Amino acid sequence: MATGAKNAKSQMTTVRIPHDVMEDIESLKQEGESTAGFLVTAAKGEIKRRQRNKSKNNLPD
């Protein structure tokens, strides 16, 4: 039975990445690391960074 693009643990998505960014990803991935793993790690880091910036900007003076 085929599964859809979304299940209990994850969601599949398709994105276009510029060639130069993809080349950088490929050159910086650790041995054995998948592109998906690299992108998930990068996205989690960016989410945390933005959350910190948002909470910093919402602090009262």
Legacy VTK file of the C-alpha trace (Angstrom):
# vtk DataFile Version 3.0
C-alpha trace
ASCII
DATASET POLYDATA
POINTS 61 float
0.000 0.000 0.000
1.439 3.366 -1.030
1.690 6.112 1.537
0.915 9.769 0.961
3.224 12.716 1.370
2.382 13.023 5.076
2.486 10.475 7.895
2.596 10.548 11.699
6.299 11.511 11.847
7.071 13.614 8.810
5.878 15.357 5.694
7.443 15.103 2.251
7.969 18.298 0.305
9.642 19.273 -2.941
11.815 22.369 -3.114
14.004 24.021 -5.727
17.479 24.899 -4.515
19.845 27.076 -6.548
22.767 25.159 -8.053
25.393 27.096 -6.096
23.650 26.366 -2.778
23.318 22.685 -3.684
27.026 22.526 -4.534
27.856 24.042 -1.126
25.576 21.535 0.615
27.215 18.625 -1.196
30.709 19.874 -0.359
29.891 20.431 3.336
27.844 17.329 4.157
29.537 14.985 6.569
30.404 11.487 5.386
27.281 9.340 5.390
24.979 12.336 5.925
22.006 12.560 3.597
20.947 15.761 1.914
17.632 15.511 3.773
19.494 15.180 7.077
21.610 18.224 6.267
18.549 20.289 5.352
16.606 19.239 8.466
19.561 20.162 10.689
19.933 23.509 8.912
16.200 24.231 9.190
16.155 23.409 12.913
19.107 25.746 13.478
17.397 28.550 11.563
14.147 28.026 13.496
16.004 28.323 16.822
17.872 31.427 15.624
14.657 33.155 14.575
12.891 32.193 17.802
15.745 33.718 19.828
15.646 36.893 17.733
11.881 37.131 18.056
11.940 36.748 21.844
14.845 39.225 22.091
12.856 41.789 20.077
9.762 41.272 22.246
11.533 41.988 25.546
10.351 45.154 27.320
12.909 47.973 27.601
LINES 1 62
61 0 1 2 3 4 5 6 7 8 9 10 11 12 13 14 15 16 17 18 19 20 21 22 23 24 25 26 27 28 29 30 31 32 33 34 35 36 37 38 39 40 41 42 43 44 45 46 47 48 49 50 51 52 53 54 55 56 57 58 59 60
